[in-house]
């Protein structure tokens, strides 16, 4: 069985942990524009749109898309979506 001193120390530790967790909630304290931008970036990553040109080029090469060396990032993305 825990002593009174141990129980009070445990209570203090829990309160400290809760206060620390509250302080760490940084996303909700950011401006709405920043939160929106973070959400959009996360969506891009989930959809696979966050690939760089080199990754898109390799995928186009693998699929045999012609004219890929002269394409930019957006063009490669469009060509890959048409090839699906």
trRosetta pair geometry for C-beta under 8 A, 3 or more apart (Angstrom, degrees):
i j d omega theta_ij theta_ji phi_ij phi_ji
2 6 4.2 -124 -170 90 100 129
2 7 5.3 123 120 -56 124 83
2 10 7.4 -8 -176 -13 158 138
3 6 4.8 98 52 6 75 102
3 7 7.1 -138 96 -5 40 87
4 7 5.7 -55 -148 36 32 112
4 8 6.4 28 156 -16 66 106
5 8 6.0 -56 -147 38 29 107
5 9 6.3 30 153 -19 63 108
6 9 5.6 -55 -147 37 31 112
6 10 6.3 34 153 -21 65 105
7 10 5.6 -53 -149 34 31 112
7 11 6.5 34 151 -20 64 103
8 11 5.5 -49 -148 34 35 114
8 12 6.4 39 151 -20 64 103
9 12 5.6 -52 -150 35 33 114
9 13 6.4 34 151 -20 65 105
10 13 5.6 -53 -148 35 33 112
10 14 6.4 33 154 -20 65 103
11 14 5.8 -54 -149 34 31 110
11 15 6.5 29 154 -16 64 106
12 15 5.8 -57 -150 37 30 109
12 16 6.3 31 153 -19 65 107
13 16 5.7 -54 -147 36 31 112
13 17 6.3 32 154 -20 65 106
14 17 5.7 -55 -148 36 31 112
14 18 6.3 31 153 -19 65 106
15 18 5.7 -53 -146 37 32 111
15 19 6.3 32 155 -18 65 106
16 19 5.8 -56 -147 37 30 110
16 20 6.3 31 154 -20 65 107
17 20 5.7 -54 -148 37 30 113
17 21 6.4 32 153 -21 64 105
18 21 5.7 -53 -148 34 31 112
18 22 6.6 34 152 -20 64 103
19 22 5.7 -52 -152 33 33 113
19 23 6.5 31 152 -18 64 105
20 23 5.7 -56 -150 36 33 111
20 24 6.3 30 154 -21 66 109
21 24 5.7 -57 -146 35 31 112
21 25 7.3 44 153 -35 61 94
22 25 6.2 -45 -163 9 35 113
25 28 5.3 -10 154 29 105 112
25 29 6.8 112 111 -17 77 102
26 29 5.7 -71 -155 43 41 109
26 30 6.7 54 150 -42 73 96
27 30 5.8 -43 -158 7 37 116
27 35 6.5 100 176 -111 84 95
27 38 7.1 -122 -140 87 109 166
28 35 7.8 47 -111 -98 34 135
30 34 4.4 -96 159 85 121 129
30 35 5.4 149 85 -54 109 84
30 38 7.7 71 84 -10 157 138
31 34 4.8 91 63 7 81 104
31 35 7.2 -150 96 -5 41 87
32 35 5.5 -53 -145 38 37 112
32 36 6.2 41 155 -23 68 105
33 36 5.7 -55 -150 35 29 113
33 37 6.4 29 152 -19 64 106
34 37 5.6 -53 -147 36 32 112
34 38 6.4 34 153 -20 65 104
35 38 5.7 -54 -150 36 31 112
35 39 6.4 33 152 -20 64 106
36 39 5.7 -55 -151 35 31 112
36 40 6.4 29 153 -17 65 105
37 40 5.8 -54 -148 36 32 110
37 41 6.3 33 153 -20 65 106
38 41 5.7 -55 -148 36 31 112
38 42 6.4 33 153 -20 64 106
39 42 5.7 -54 -149 35 31 112
39 43 6.5 33 152 -20 64 104
40 43 5.6 -53 -150 34 33 113
40 44 6.6 38 151 -21 64 102
41 44 5.7 -50 -152 31 34 114
41 45 6.6 34 151 -19 64 103
41 50 7.5 66 -169 -93 70 124
42 45 5.7 -53 -151 33 34 111
42 46 6.4 31 153 -17 66 105
43 46 5.7 -55 -147 37 33 109
43 47 6.2 23 157 -11 67 110
44 47 6.0 -63 -145 44 28 104
44 49 4.3 -89 -157 72 81 106
44 50 4.7 105 130 -57 102 89
45 48 7.8 38 180 -72 28 25
45 49 7.8 -79 -55 52 21 71
45 50 4.6 1 -92 -6 60 145
48 51 6.3 10 170 -26 73 108
49 77 7.3 44 -135 -135 81 136
51 55 4.1 -117 -170 87 107 130
51 56 5.3 130 116 -52 123 83
51 59 7.8 8 166 -5 163 135
52 55 5.4 96 54 10 67 101
52 56 7.2 -132 102 -2 35 92
52 73 7.5 -73 -175 -117 44 123
53 56 5.6 -59 -148 41 34 111
53 57 6.0 39 153 -25 69 106
53 72 7.2 -71 -118 -175 127 49
53 73 4.4 -91 -87 -86 94 91
53 76 6.6 123 -144 22 71 151
54 57 5.5 -50 -146 33 30 115
54 58 6.6 33 154 -20 63 102
55 58 5.8 -50 -150 32 32 111
55 59 6.6 30 152 -16 63 105
56 59 5.8 -57 -151 38 33 110
56 60 6.3 33 151 -19 66 106
56 73 6.3 116 34 -142 154 65
56 76 4.0 101 142 126 126 136
56 77 6.1 -59 -133 -65 143 66
56 80 6.6 -116 -157 -27 91 143
57 60 5.6 -56 -148 38 32 111
57 61 6.2 36 151 -23 65 105
57 68 6.0 131 -141 158 73 115
57 69 7.7 67 -145 -97 118 48
57 71 7.9 169 -99 69 84 103
57 76 6.2 -69 -71 -124 57 151
58 61 5.5 -51 -148 34 32 115
58 62 6.4 35 151 -22 64 104
59 62 5.5 -50 -149 33 33 114
59 63 6.4 20 154 -8 65 108
59 80 6.0 32 113 -115 121 135
60 63 5.9 -63 -145 46 31 103
60 65 4.2 -66 -167 42 92 125
60 68 4.2 157 126 -122 136 141
60 71 7.5 -163 -135 53 176 143
60 76 5.5 -97 -43 -149 141 98
60 79 6.2 42 -118 99 121 125
60 80 6.0 -98 -80 -72 84 96
60 83 8.0 143 -123 2 70 157
61 64 7.6 37 -180 -72 29 33
61 65 7.6 -70 -62 38 26 82
61 68 6.4 -149 -65 86 66 160
63 80 7.0 131 27 -122 156 77
63 83 5.3 82 157 149 147 153
65 68 5.0 95 93 -62 98 113
65 76 7.9 131 92 -138 152 70
65 79 5.1 99 -164 151 148 127
65 80 7.2 -84 -45 -76 156 61
65 83 6.0 -88 -81 -65 112 148
67 70 5.7 -54 -176 43 76 106
67 71 6.3 89 128 -41 83 101
68 71 5.4 -53 -149 20 41 120
68 76 6.5 67 -148 -110 87 96
68 79 7.1 -156 -98 94 84 160
71 75 3.8 -137 -160 98 99 122
71 76 4.8 132 120 -59 128 76
71 79 6.5 -56 -128 -5 164 141
72 75 5.0 92 50 13 69 105
72 76 7.0 -129 97 -7 33 91
73 76 5.9 -56 -149 34 27 111
73 77 6.5 28 153 -20 63 106
74 77 5.6 -53 -151 34 33 114
74 78 6.5 32 152 -17 65 105
75 78 5.7 -54 -148 37 33 110
75 79 6.2 32 154 -18 67 107
76 79 5.7 -55 -144 39 30 110
76 80 6.2 30 157 -19 65 107
77 80 5.9 -57 -149 37 27 110
77 81 6.5 24 154 -17 63 107
78 81 5.8 -58 -148 37 30 108
78 82 6.4 28 154 -17 66 106
79 82 5.8 -54 -147 37 32 110
79 83 6.3 31 154 -22 65 109
80 83 5.6 -56 -145 35 32 113
80 84 7.1 45 154 -37 61 95
81 84 6.0 -39 -160 7 36 116
